[in-house]
Amino acid sequence: MKIFVTHAKSFDFENELYAPLRNSQLAKEHQLIFPEEGERKRTKDSIQECGVVLAEVSYPSTGSGIEIGWANALDKPIIAIYKSGSKISSSLEYVTQAVISYKNIHELPELIAQELKKVGHIKHSE
C-alpha cells in the first residue's frame, strides 16, 4: 500500500521521521511517500493515489494541515502521530482514524503498523 507522510518542515524530519520509517519493516511492506524526497509531484495527486495518510503533527504546520484537509476530503484514512508532550490541535479527532502518541522514534514503526491493522486498510495490491 502507498502511505503518504505529511509533516511540518520545522524539525529534523530526515532523522526524526524518515530514517526510522525507512529502516523499518513498514518500508519493506509498503511504499512510503516522503514529500521532501524524490520527484516533485503535486501533493494532492500523491494523496489521491495513496491508501493512507500518515501525519506527524507534533509541530504546527499550515501545509500539513492543508494536506490533512485534502486527505479528509478525498476520504483517505488519516493516522496522526505526535511526540508525547506536544500540544496538538483538538480538531484532529474529527478527521483522523487514530491519533497516536510516541515517546521515541524507535517505537514509531510498530505503533504505526498496529494502527494500520486496526484501520483495516492493509491491501497488499496497492
C-alpha positions in Angstrom: 0.0 0.0 0.0 1.1 3.6 -0.6 1.4 5.7 2.5 1.8 9.4 2.1 3.7 11.0 5.0 2.9 14.6 5.8 4.7 16.8 8.4 6.0 20.2 9.4 9.3 21.4 8.0 10.3 23.0 11.3 12.1 19.9 12.7 14.7 17.4 11.6 12.2 15.2 9.8 15.0 13.4 7.9 16.4 11.9 11.1 13.4 12.0 13.4 10.8 10.7 10.9 12.1 9.5 7.6 15.0 7.4 8.8 13.1 5.3 11.4 10.3 4.7 8.9 12.7 3.9 6.0 14.7 1.5 8.1 11.6 -0.4 9.4 9.5 -3.3 8.3 6.9 -0.8 7.2 9.1 0.3 4.4 9.5 -3.3 3.3 5.8 -4.0 3.3 4.5 -0.6 2.0 5.5 2.2 -0.3 6.2 5.3 1.9 5.8 8.6 0.1 8.1 11.2 1.6 7.1 14.6 0.2 10.5 16.2 0.6 12.3 13.5 -1.4 12.4 12.3 -5.0 10.3 13.6 -7.8 8.3 16.6 -7.0 4.7 15.9 -7.8 1.5 17.7 -6.9 0.9 16.8 -3.3 -2.9 16.5 -3.8 -2.3 13.9 -6.6 0.1 11.9 -4.4 -2.5 11.9 -1.6 -5.2 10.7 -4.0 -3.0 7.8 -5.1 -2.3 6.6 -1.5 -4.3 4.2 0.7 -3.5 6.0 3.9 -2.0 9.4 5.0 0.4 9.4 8.0 0.5 12.8 9.6 3.3 13.8 12.0 1.5 16.6 14.0 3.9 17.4 16.8 4.7 20.8 15.2 2.2 23.3 13.8 2.2 23.4 10.0 -0.2 25.1 7.6 1.0 23.0 4.7 0.5 19.7 6.6 -3.0 21.0 7.7 -3.9 21.6 4.1 -2.7 18.1 3.2 -4.7 16.6 6.1 -7.8 18.5 4.8 -7.2 17.2 1.2 -6.9 13.6 2.6 -10.1 14.0 4.6 -12.0 15.4 1.5 -10.7 12.5 -0.6 -12.0 10.1 2.1 -8.5 8.8 2.8 -7.8 7.2 6.3 -5.5 9.5 8.3 -3.3 8.3 11.1 -1.8 11.2 13.2 1.3 10.7 15.3 2.8 13.1 17.7 5.7 13.2 20.2 4.5 12.8 23.8 4.2 16.2 25.5 3.4 18.1 22.2 0.4 20.4 22.1 -1.7 19.2 19.1 -4.8 20.5 17.5 -8.0 19.2 19.0 -9.5 19.3 15.5 -7.5 16.2 14.6 -10.0 13.9 16.4 -12.7 14.9 13.8 -10.7 14.0 10.7 -8.4 11.1 11.7 -8.9 7.4 12.3 -6.3 7.5 15.1 -4.1 9.9 17.0 -1.0 8.1 18.4 1.4 9.5 20.9 5.0 8.2 20.9 7.9 8.7 23.3 10.8 7.9 20.9 11.4 7.4 17.2 12.3 3.8 17.6 8.8 2.8 18.7 7.1 4.7 15.8 7.1 1.9 13.2 5.5 -0.7 15.4 2.9 1.8 16.7 2.0 2.7 13.1 1.9 -1.0 12.0 -0.5 -1.7 14.8 -2.8 1.2 13.8 -2.7 0.2 10.1 -4.1 -3.2 11.2 -6.9 -1.6 13.3 -7.8 0.8 10.5 -8.3 -2.3 8.3 -6.8 -0.8 5.2 -3.9 -3.1 4.6 -4.1 -4.0 0.9 -1.0 -5.6 -0.5 -2.1 -4.8 -4.0 -1.9 -1.0 -3.5 
